[in-house]
């Protein structure tokens, strides 16, 4: 048995703003939006083409869906997103750009001198990591 990881759902107070923040961060696009959800996907996943082949279906990229919730975030996420710059990119500049757009540094117990990632939170407090630069 195999199922496709279709989307990751993120609770938010302002789904439109947070969806756009993540779309800009990932260079993705808004595929669908109404008052109940905002779906953000990579450009290649935006097509509405029918995929009949199971292998192609299973390998398709996932998206993010932002849904409204009334409660605020109270504790550290149990699931988070890891982002990684390519080795040709300036990692520190990418982090600075995220912070300039509303991300904040977060201390979840990591020791900055012992880890190769930086923990940040999006504008609504959802933690994510920026890993070391990579080429795969």
C-alpha positions, 0 to 999 in steps of 0.5 A: 500500500502507498499513499501520496503525501498530498498537503501539510495543513497549517493552522492560522489566524490570517490564512491569506497573509500567512499563505502569501508569506509562505508562497513568497518564501518558497517561490510557490503560488496560490493554487486556491483561496477562499475564506476556509483555506488557502492552498500554496503549491510549487509551480509544477504542482499547479496544473489541474492535469489528471495523473493516471499513472500511480508512480507519477501520482506518488512522486508529485510534490506536496503543497501547504494548506492554511486553515483558520483557527480561533485559538492562538499557538501555545506550545512548540510545534510537534511537526515543522518544516526544514528549509535549505538553501543551495550551496550557491546561495548566501545562507545568512542573506536568506535568513536575513530576508526571512527576518526582514519579512516577519520571521523571528529567531526562536530558541527551542533548546538548540545550542547555536554553536553545536548545530548546523541549522537556525530555528525561526518562526513564521509571522504567526509563530510556527517554527521552521528551520533553515538548514546548512547549505546543500546541493542535494 
